[in-house]
Amino acid sequence: MSVLLGQSVAVLLGRLYFLKGGSSNWLSSVVQVGGFPILIPFYLLTTTTTTTAAAGGSPHTLTAIYALLGLVVGFACWLYSVGLQNLPVSTYTLLSASQLAFNSFFSYFINGQKFTPFVVNSLVLLTVSSVLLVFNDDDSSAAGPTSRVKYVTGFLCTLAASALFGLLMSATQYVFTSVIKRRTFKYVMDMIIYQNLFASLVTVVGLFASGEWKGIGREMEGYGLGTTSYLMTLIWIAVFWQLFSIGAVGLIFEVSSLFSNSISVVGLPIVPIAAIFFFHDKMSGVKGISMVLAIWGFVSYVYQFYVDDKNSRVVKKAVDETSR
């Protein structure tokens, strides 16, 4: 639930920020990862009341891993911000579903994910779903050549960000299973907080290095909904992205990166439909077909997960009966 709610609301608020006068991609990136301090009191409460075994990796190794993953997250957030600024939110959301295809691809090499017919079917459908959006002329030619350039820029940045997040989720699963080797809530929180800490450093450096920080005051004053709404929009974006992070990393820890990603795809119809009402996005025939294919791809993967879970239960039952 936290994955669906966090992702859907955060994306809609992120698009609202740009539609009402926001223009800083780096500031948008900062708030995507900068809300982690709100988790610290909860983290301290849970870690001081429980006894946790040491992780498999050394502190230096884990620090290096968190820093590397944080670097990837920071850059991917910037790419996503560029995509969200230049694409209708419905197109952005449908294109982001390609995360599951990238995640499957990287998991095959990193985590030994098996490519069954249902998984391959899911990959093909999600790939076709994304490719169809290239031919969505309603968005790309709405306002001439300038709009087309923005559409292509947003399309490529969102696709690149989806690839990075697919890689990130596969790598996160590998870290849990092969480096940390512990199944406790503490290490889930460690992953979220330290990864977001390094990602925040990356995005803050980007904000100041790009010079975008100089325009924040003017941006706040000229925001279409007022100064207070400007601040509240950014704050709630940060809160809901942290809610998403807890759910996503928790699912990677408990099940797999693919399952976590597939759950986020469940919310695929939510954001485009909400965008039609709130932002008056157009739902063209191409987008509709793309959505159907993406949902079909998700269902195909979920069915494979159901088959795997059913088989594992049968094997476990047989082992228990043999031992008795």
Secondary structure, DSSP 8 states (H G I E B T S, - for coil): -HHHHHHHHHHHHHHHHHHTT---HHHHHHHHHTTGGGGHHHHHHHHHSS-----SS-HHHHHHHHHHHHHHHHHHHHHHHHHHHHS-HHHHHHHHTTHHHHHHHHHHHHS-----HHHHHHHHHHHHHHHHGGG-HHHHTTTSHHHHHHHHHHHHHHHHHHHHHHHHHHHHHHIIIIII----HHHHHHHHHHHHHHHHHHHHHHHHHTTGGGGHHHHHHT-TT-HHHHHHHHHHHHHHHHHHHHHHHHHHHHT-HHHHHHHHHHTTTHHHHHHHHHT-----HHHHHHHHHHHHHHHHHHHHHHHHHHHHHHHHHHHHHHH-
